[in-house]
Amino acid sequence: MENSLKLFIILNFLGVAQALLLALALLSIKRGNRIANRILAAFVVTIAISIGIVTLDKTIYASMFPHLKKIPQPI
């Protein structure tokens, strides 16, 4: 059971990293509808922060880095 939880946490953090890379790619596009890209990038970052905070609460890192719990929920 413990290994499946670790795998779930690792996959969540990889998803957060992928979402942040997508937001960075959306912000760096010079063509197209830039306003829509910025709104989508902000939405992706908001979701990534939410998933990251929930995943962080399920790990031992929440006790190691208590200052990260002070990040307000973005939604």
Distance bins in CASP14 RR format, pairs under 12 A and 6 or more apart:
PFRMAT RR
TARGET T0000
AUTHOR 0000-0000-0000
RMODE 2
METHOD distances of the structure
MODEL  1
1 7 0 0 0 0 0 1 0 0 0 0 0
1 8 0 0 0 0 0 1 0 0 0 0 0
2 8 0 0 0 0 0 1 0 0 0 0 0
2 9 0 0 0 0 0 1 0 0 0 0 0
2 60 0 0 0 0 0 1 0 0 0 0 0
3 9 0 0 0 0 0 1 0 0 0 0 0
3 10 0 0 0 0 0 1 0 0 0 0 0
4 10 0 0 0 0 0 1 0 0 0 0 0
4 11 0 0 0 0 0 1 0 0 0 0 0
5 11 0 0 0 0 0 1 0 0 0 0 0
5 12 0 0 0 0 0 1 0 0 0 0 0
5 55 0 0 0 0 0 1 0 0 0 0 0
5 58 1 0 0 1 0 0 0 0 0 0 0
5 59 0 0 0 0 1 0 0 0 0 0 0
5 60 0 0 0 0 0 1 0 0 0 0 0
6 12 0 0 0 0 0 1 0 0 0 0 0
6 13 0 0 0 0 0 1 0 0 0 0 0
6 55 0 0 0 0 0 1 0 0 0 0 0
6 58 0 0 0 0 0 1 0 0 0 0 0
6 59 0 0 0 0 1 0 0 0 0 0 0
6 60 0 0 0 0 0 1 0 0 0 0 0
7 13 0 0 0 0 0 1 0 0 0 0 0
7 14 0 0 0 0 0 1 0 0 0 0 0
8 14 0 0 0 0 0 1 0 0 0 0 0
8 15 0 0 0 0 0 1 0 0 0 0 0
8 51 0 0 0 0 0 1 0 0 0 0 0
8 54 0 0 0 0 0 1 0 0 0 0 0
8 55 0 0 0 0 1 0 0 0 0 0 0
8 58 0 0 0 0 1 0 0 0 0 0 0
8 59 0 0 0 0 0 1 0 0 0 0 0
9 15 0 0 0 0 0 1 0 0 0 0 0
9 16 0 0 0 0 0 1 0 0 0 0 0
9 51 0 0 0 0 0 1 0 0 0 0 0
9 52 0 0 0 0 1 0 0 0 0 0 0
9 54 0 0 0 0 0 1 0 0 0 0 0
9 55 1 0 1 0 0 0 0 0 0 0 0
9 56 0 0 0 0 1 0 0 0 0 0 0
9 57 0 0 0 0 0 1 0 0 0 0 0
9 58 1 0 0 1 0 0 0 0 0 0 0
9 59 1 0 1 0 0 0 0 0 0 0 0
9 60 0 0 0 0 0 1 0 0 0 0 0
9 61 0 0 0 0 1 0 0 0 0 0 0
9 62 0 0 0 0 0 1 0 0 0 0 0
10 16 0 0 0 0 0 1 0 0 0 0 0
10 17 0 0 0 0 0 1 0 0 0 0 0
10 55 0 0 0 0 1 0 0 0 0 0 0
10 58 0 0 0 0 0 1 0 0 0 0 0
10 59 0 0 0 0 0 1 0 0 0 0 0
11 17 0 0 0 0 0 1 0 0 0 0 0
11 18 0 0 0 0 0 1 0 0 0 0 0
11 51 0 0 0 0 0 1 0 0 0 0 0
11 52 0 0 0 0 0 1 0 0 0 0 0
11 55 0 0 0 0 1 0 0 0 0 0 0
12 18 0 0 0 0 0 1 0 0 0 0 0
12 19 0 0 0 0 0 1 0 0 0 0 0
12 47 0 0 0 0 0 1 0 0 0 0 0
12 48 0 0 0 0 0 1 0 0 0 0 0
12 50 0 0 0 0 0 1 0 0 0 0 0
12 51 1 0 1 0 0 0 0 0 0 0 0
12 52 1 0 0 1 0 0 0 0 0 0 0
12 53 0 0 0 0 0 1 0 0 0 0 0
12 54 0 0 0 0 1 0 0 0 0 0 0
12 55 1 0 1 0 0 0 0 0 0 0 0
12 56 0 0 0 0 1 0 0 0 0 0 0
12 57 0 0 0 0 0 1 0 0 0 0 0
12 58 0 0 0 0 1 0 0 0 0 0 0
12 59 0 0 0 0 1 0 0 0 0 0 0
13 19 0 0 0 0 0 1 0 0 0 0 0
13 20 0 0 0 0 0 1 0 0 0 0 0
13 48 0 0 0 0 0 1 0 0 0 0 0
13 51 0 0 0 0 1 0 0 0 0 0 0
13 52 1 0 0 1 0 0 0 0 0 0 0
13 53 0 0 0 0 0 1 0 0 0 0 0
13 54 0 0 0 0 0 1 0 0 0 0 0
13 55 1 0 0 1 0 0 0 0 0 0 0
13 56 0 0 0 0 1 0 0 0 0 0 0
13 58 0 0 0 0 0 1 0 0 0 0 0
13 59 0 0 0 0 1 0 0 0 0 0 0
13 61 0 0 0 0 1 0 0 0 0 0 0
14 20 0 0 0 0 0 1 0 0 0 0 0
14 21 0 0 0 0 0 1 0 0 0 0 0
14 48 0 0 0 0 0 1 0 0 0 0 0
14 51 0 0 0 0 0 1 0 0 0 0 0
14 52 0 0 0 0 0 1 0 0 0 0 0
14 55 0 0 0 0 0 1 0 0 0 0 0
15 21 0 0 0 0 1 0 0 0 0 0 0
15 22 0 0 0 0 1 0 0 0 0 0 0
15 23 0 0 0 0 0 1 0 0 0 0 0
15 44 0 0 0 0 0 1 0 0 0 0 0
15 47 0 0 0 0 0 1 0 0 0 0 0
15 48 1 0 0 1 0 0 0 0 0 0 0
15 51 1 0 0 1 0 0 0 0 0 0 0
15 52 0 0 0 0 1 0 0 0 0 0 0
15 55 0 0 0 0 1 0 0 0 0 0 0
16 22 0 0 0 0 0 1 0 0 0 0 0
16 23 0 0 0 0 0 1 0 0 0 0 0
16 44 0 0 0 0 0 1 0 0 0 0 0
16 45 0 0 0 0 1 0 0 0 0 0 0
16 46 0 0 0 0 0 1 0 0 0 0 0
16 47 0 0 0 0 1 0 0 0 0 0 0
16 48 1 0 1 0 0 0 0 0 0 0 0
16 49 0 0 0 0 1 0 0 0 0 0 0
16 50 0 0 0 0 1 0 0 0 0 0 0
16 51 1 0 1 0 0 0 0 0 0 0 0
16 52 1 0 1 0 0 0 0 0 0 0 0
16 53 0 0 0 0 1 0 0 0 0 0 0
16 54 0 0 0 0 0 1 0 0 0 0 0
16 55 1 0 0 1 0 0 0 0 0 0 0
16 56 0 0 0 0 1 0 0 0 0 0 0
17 23 0 0 0 0 0 1 0 0 0 0 0
17 24 0 0 0 0 0 1 0 0 0 0 0
17 44 0 0 0 0 0 1 0 0 0 0 0
17 48 0 0 0 0 1 0 0 0 0 0 0
17 51 0 0 0 0 0 1 0 0 0 0 0
17 52 0 0 0 0 0 1 0 0 0 0 0
17 55 0 0 0 0 0 1 0 0 0 0 0
18 24 0 0 0 0 0 1 0 0 0 0 0
18 25 0 0 0 0 0 1 0 0 0 0 0
18 44 0 0 0 0 1 0 0 0 0 0 0
18 47 0 0 0 0 0 1 0 0 0 0 0
18 48 0 0 0 0 1 0 0 0 0 0 0
18 51 0 0 0 0 0 1 0 0 0 0 0
19 25 0 0 0 0 0 1 0 0 0 0 0
19 26 0 0 0 0 0 1 0 0 0 0 0
19 40 0 0 0 0 0 1 0 0 0 0 0
19 41 0 0 0 0 1 0 0 0 0 0 0
19 42 0 0 0 0 0 1 0 0 0 0 0
19 43 0 0 0 0 1 0 0 0 0 0 0
19 44 1 0 1 0 0 0 0 0 0 0 0
19 45 1 0 0 1 0 0 0 0 0 0 0
19 46 0 0 0 0 1 0 0 0 0 0 0
19 47 1 0 0 1 0 0 0 0 0 0 0
19 48 1 1 0 0 0 0 0 0 0 0 0
19 49 0 0 0 0 1 0 0 0 0 0 0
19 50 0 0 0 0 0 1 0 0 0 0 0
19 51 1 0 0 1 0 0 0 0 0 0 0
19 52 0 0 0 0 1 0 0 0 0 0 0
20 26 0 0 0 0 0 1 0 0 0 0 0
20 27 0 0 0 0 0 1 0 0 0 0 0
20 41 0 0 0 0 1 0 0 0 0 0 0
20 44 1 0 0 1 0 0 0 0 0 0 0
20 45 1 0 0 1 0 0 0 0 0 0 0
20 46 0 0 0 0 0 1 0 0 0 0 0
20 47 0 0 0 0 0 1 0 0 0 0 0
20 48 1 0 1 0 0 0 0 0 0 0 0
20 49 0 0 0 0 1 0 0 0 0 0 0
20 51 0 0 0 0 0 1 0 0 0 0 0
20 52 0 0 0 0 0 1 0 0 0 0 0
21 27 0 0 0 0 0 1 0 0 0 0 0
21 28 0 0 0 0 0 1 0 0 0 0 0
21 41 0 0 0 0 0 1 0 0 0 0 0
21 44 0 0 0 0 1 0 0 0 0 0 0
21 45 0 0 0 0 0 1 0 0 0 0 0
21 48 0 0 0 0 1 0 0 0 0 0 0
22 28 0 0 0 0 0 1 0 0 0 0 0
22 29 0 0 0 0 0 1 0 0 0 0 0
22 37 0 0 0 0 0 1 0 0 0 0 0
22 40 0 0 0 0 1 0 0 0 0 0 0
22 41 1 0 0 1 0 0 0 0 0 0 0
22 42 0 0 0 0 0 1 0 0 0 0 0
22 43 0 0 0 0 0 1 0 0 0 0 0
22 44 1 0 1 0 0 0 0 0 0 0 0
22 45 0 0 0 0 1 0 0 0 0 0 0
22 47 0 0 0 0 0 1 0 0 0 0 0
22 48 0 0 0 0 1 0 0 0 0 0 0
23 29 0 0 0 0 0 1 0 0 0 0 0
23 37 0 0 0 0 1 0 0 0 0 0 0
23 38 0 0 0 0 1 0 0 0 0 0 0
23 39 0 0 0 0 0 1 0 0 0 0 0
23 40 0 0 0 0 1 0 0 0 0 0 0
23 41 1 0 1 0 0 0 0 0 0 0 0
23 42 1 0 0 1 0 0 0 0 0 0 0
23 43 0 0 0 0 1 0 0 0 0 0 0
23 44 1 0 1 0 0 0 0 0 0 0 0
23 45 1 0 1 0 0 0 0 0 0 0 0
23 46 0 0 0 0 1 0 0 0 0 0 0
23 47 0 0 0 0 1 0 0 0 0 0 0
23 48 1 0 0 1 0 0 0 0 0 0 0
23 49 0 0 0 0 0 1 0 0 0 0 0
24 37 0 0 0 0 0 1 0 0 0 0 0
24 41 1 0 0 1 0 0 0 0 0 0 0
24 44 0 0 0 0 1 0 0 0 0 0 0
24 45 0 0 0 0 1 0 0 0 0 0 0
24 48 0 0 0 0 0 1 0 0 0 0 0
25 37 0 0 0 0 1 0 0 0 0 0 0
25 40 0 0 0 0 0 1 0 0 0 0 0
25 41 0 0 0 0 1 0 0 0 0 0 0
25 44 0 0 0 0 1 0 0 0 0 0 0
26 32 0 0 0 0 0 1 0 0 0 0 0
26 33 0 0 0 0 0 1 0 0 0 0 0
26 34 0 0 0 0 1 0 0 0 0 0 0
26 35 0 0 0 0 0 1 0 0 0 0 0
26 36 0 0 0 0 1 0 0 0 0 0 0
26 37 1 0 1 0 0 0 0 0 0 0 0
26 38 1 0 0 1 0 0 0 0 0 0 0
26 39 0 0 0 0 1 0 0 0 0 0 0
26 40 1 0 1 0 0 0 0 0 0 0 0
26 41 1 0 1 0 0 0 0 0 0 0 0
26 42 0 0 0 0 1 0 0 0 0 0 0
26 43 0 0 0 0 1 0 0 0 0 0 0
26 44 1 0 0 1 0 0 0 0 0 0 0
26 45 0 0 0 0 1 0 0 0 0 0 0
27 34 0 0 0 0 1 0 0 0 0 0 0
27 35 0 0 0 0 0 1 0 0 0 0 0
27 36 0 0 0 0 0 1 0 0 0 0 0
27 37 1 0 0 1 0 0 0 0 0 0 0
27 38 1 0 0 1 0 0 0 0 0 0 0
27 39 0 0 0 0 0 1 0 0 0 0 0
27 40 0 0 0 0 1 0 0 0 0 0 0
27 41 1 0 1 0 0 0 0 0 0 0 0
27 42 0 0 0 0 1 0 0 0 0 0 0
27 44 0 0 0 0 0 1 0 0 0 0 0
27 45 0 0 0 0 1 0 0 0 0 0 0
28 34 0 0 0 0 0 1 0 0 0 0 0
28 37 0 0 0 0 1 0 0 0 0 0 0
28 38 0 0 0 0 0 1 0 0 0 0 0
28 41 0 0 0 0 1 0 0 0 0 0 0
29 35 0 0 0 0 0 1 0 0 0 0 0
29 36 0 0 0 0 0 1 0 0 0 0 0
29 37 1 0 1 0 0 0 0 0 0 0 0
29 38 0 0 0 0 1 0 0 0 0 0 0
29 40 0 0 0 0 0 1 0 0 0 0 0
29 41 0 0 0 0 1 0 0 0 0 0 0
30 37 0 0 0 0 1 0 0 0 0 0 0
31 37 0 0 0 0 1 0 0 0 0 0 0
32 38 0 0 0 0 0 1 0 0 0 0 0
33 39 0 0 0 0 1 0 0 0 0 0 0
33 40 0 0 0 0 1 0 0 0 0 0 0
34 40 0 0 0 0 0 1 0 0 0 0 0
34 41 0 0 0 0 0 1 0 0 0 0 0
35 41 0 0 0 0 0 1 0 0 0 0 0
35 42 0 0 0 0 0 1 0 0 0 0 0
36 42 0 0 0 0 0 1 0 0 0 0 0
36 43 0 0 0 0 0 1 0 0 0 0 0
37 43 0 0 0 0 0 1 0 0 0 0 0
37 44 0 0 0 0 0 1 0 0 0 0 0
38 44 0 0 0 0 0 1 0 0 0 0 0
38 45 0 0 0 0 0 1 0 0 0 0 0
39 45 0 0 0 0 0 1 0 0 0 0 0
39 46 0 0 0 0 0 1 0 0 0 0 0
40 46 0 0 0 0 0 1 0 0 0 0 0
40 47 0 0 0 0 0 1 0 0 0 0 0
41 47 0 0 0 0 0 1 0 0 0 0 0
41 48 0 0 0 0 0 1 0 0 0 0 0
42 48 0 0 0 0 0 1 0 0 0 0 0
42 49 0 0 0 0 0 1 0 0 0 0 0
42 74 0 0 0 0 1 0 0 0 0 0 0
42 75 0 0 0 0 0 1 0 0 0 0 0
43 49 0 0 0 0 0 1 0 0 0 0 0
43 50 0 0 0 0 0 1 0 0 0 0 0
43 74 0 0 0 0 1 0 0 0 0 0 0
43 75 0 0 0 0 0 1 0 0 0 0 0
44 50 0 0 0 0 0 1 0 0 0 0 0
44 51 0 0 0 0 0 1 0 0 0 0 0
44 74 0 0 0 0 0 1 0 0 0 0 0
45 51 0 0 0 0 0 1 0 0 0 0 0
45 52 0 0 0 0 0 1 0 0 0 0 0
45 74 0 0 0 0 1 0 0 0 0 0 0
45 75 0 0 0 0 0 1 0 0 0 0 0
46 52 0 0 0 0 0 1 0 0 0 0 0
46 53 0 0 0 0 0 1 0 0 0 0 0
46 71 0 0 0 0 0 1 0 0 0 0 0
46 72 0 0 0 0 0 1 0 0 0 0 0
46 73 0 0 0 0 1 0 0 0 0 0 0
46 74 1 0 1 0 0 0 0 0 0 0 0
46 75 1 0 0 1 0 0 0 0 0 0 0
47 53 0 0 0 0 0 1 0 0 0 0 0
47 54 0 0 0 0 0 1 0 0 0 0 0
47 73 0 0 0 0 0 1 0 0 0 0 0
47 74 0 0 0 0 1 0 0 0 0 0 0
47 75 0 0 0 0 1 0 0 0 0 0 0
48 54 0 0 0 0 0 1 0 0 0 0 0
48 55 0 0 0 0 0 1 0 0 0 0 0
48 71 0 0 0 0 0 1 0 0 0 0 0
48 74 0 0 0 0 1 0 0 0 0 0 0
48 75 0 0 0 0 0 1 0 0 0 0 0
49 55 0 0 0 0 0 1 0 0 0 0 0
49 56 0 0 0 0 0 1 0 0 0 0 0
49 68 0 0 0 0 0 1 0 0 0 0 0
49 71 1 0 0 1 0 0 0 0 0 0 0
49 72 0 0 0 0 1 0 0 0 0 0 0
49 73 0 0 0 0 1 0 0 0 0 0 0
49 74 1 0 1 0 0 0 0 0 0 0 0
49 75 0 0 0 0 1 0 0 0 0 0 0
50 56 0 0 0 0 0 1 0 0 0 0 0
50 57 0 0 0 0 0 1 0 0 0 0 0
50 71 0 0 0 0 0 1 0 0 0 0 0
50 72 0 0 0 0 0 1 0 0 0 0 0
50 73 1 0 0 1 0 0 0 0 0 0 0
50 74 1 0 0 1 0 0 0 0 0 0 0
50 75 1 0 0 1 0 0 0 0 0 0 0
51 57 0 0 0 0 0 1 0 0 0 0 0
51 58 0 0 0 0 0 1 0 0 0 0 0
51 73 0 0 0 0 0 1 0 0 0 0 0
51 74 0 0 0 0 0 1 0 0 0 0 0
51 75 0 0 0 0 0 1 0 0 0 0 0
52 58 0 0 0 0 1 0 0 0 0 0 0
52 59 0 0 0 0 1 0 0 0 0 0 0
52 61 0 0 0 0 0 1 0 0 0 0 0
52 62 0 0 0 0 0 1 0 0 0 0 0
52 68 0 0 0 0 1 0 0 0 0 0 0
52 69 0 0 0 0 0 1 0 0 0 0 0
52 71 0 0 0 0 1 0 0 0 0 0 0
52 73 0 0 0 0 0 1 0 0 0 0 0
52 74 0 0 0 0 0 1 0 0 0 0 0
53 59 0 0 0 0 0 1 0 0 0 0 0
53 61 0 0 0 0 0 1 0 0 0 0 0
53 62 0 0 0 0 1 0 0 0 0 0 0
53 65 0 0 0 0 0 1 0 0 0 0 0
53 68 1 0 0 1 0 0 0 0 0 0 0
53 69 1 0 0 1 0 0 0 0 0 0 0
53 70 0 0 0 0 0 1 0 0 0 0 0
53 71 1 0 0 1 0 0 0 0 0 0 0
53 72 0 0 0 0 1 0 0 0 0 0 0
53 73 1 0 0 1 0 0 0 0 0 0 0
53 74 0 0 0 0 1 0 0 0 0 0 0
53 75 0 0 0 0 0 1 0 0 0 0 0
54 62 0 0 0 0 0 1 0 0 0 0 0
54 69 0 0 0 0 0 1 0 0 0 0 0
54 71 0 0 0 0 0 1 0 0 0 0 0
54 73 0 0 0 0 1 0 0 0 0 0 0
54 74 0 0 0 0 0 1 0 0 0 0 0
54 75 0 0 0 0 0 1 0 0 0 0 0
55 61 0 0 0 0 1 0 0 0 0 0 0
55 62 0 0 0 0 1 0 0 0 0 0 0
55 68 0 0 0 0 0 1 0 0 0 0 0
56 62 1 0 1 0 0 0 0 0 0 0 0
56 63 0 0 0 0 0 1 0 0 0 0 0
56 64 0 0 0 0 1 0 0 0 0 0 0
56 65 1 0 0 1 0 0 0 0 0 0 0
56 66 0 0 0 0 0 1 0 0 0 0 0
56 67 0 0 0 0 0 1 0 0 0 0 0
56 68 1 0 0 1 0 0 0 0 0 0 0
56 69 1 0 0 1 0 0 0 0 0 0 0
56 70 0 0 0 0 0 1 0 0 0 0 0
56 71 0 0 0 0 1 0 0 0 0 0 0
57 63 0 0 0 0 0 1 0 0 0 0 0
57 65 0 0 0 0 0 1 0 0 0 0 0
57 66 0 0 0 0 0 1 0 0 0 0 0
57 68 0 0 0 0 1 0 0 0 0 0 0
57 69 1 0 0 1 0 0 0 0 0 0 0
57 71 0 0 0 0 0 1 0 0 0 0 0
57 73 0 0 0 0 0 1 0 0 0 0 0
59 65 0 0 0 0 1 0 0 0 0 0 0
59 68 0 0 0 0 0 1 0 0 0 0 0
60 66 0 0 0 0 0 1 0 0 0 0 0
61 67 0 0 0 0 0 1 0 0 0 0 0
61 68 1 0 0 1 0 0 0 0 0 0 0
61 69 0 0 0 0 0 1 0 0 0 0 0
62 68 1 0 0 1 0 0 0 0 0 0 0
62 69 1 0 0 1 0 0 0 0 0 0 0
62 70 0 0 0 0 0 1 0 0 0 0 0
62 71 0 0 0 0 0 1 0 0 0 0 0
63 69 0 0 0 0 1 0 0 0 0 0 0
65 71 0 0 0 0 0 1 0 0 0 0 0
END
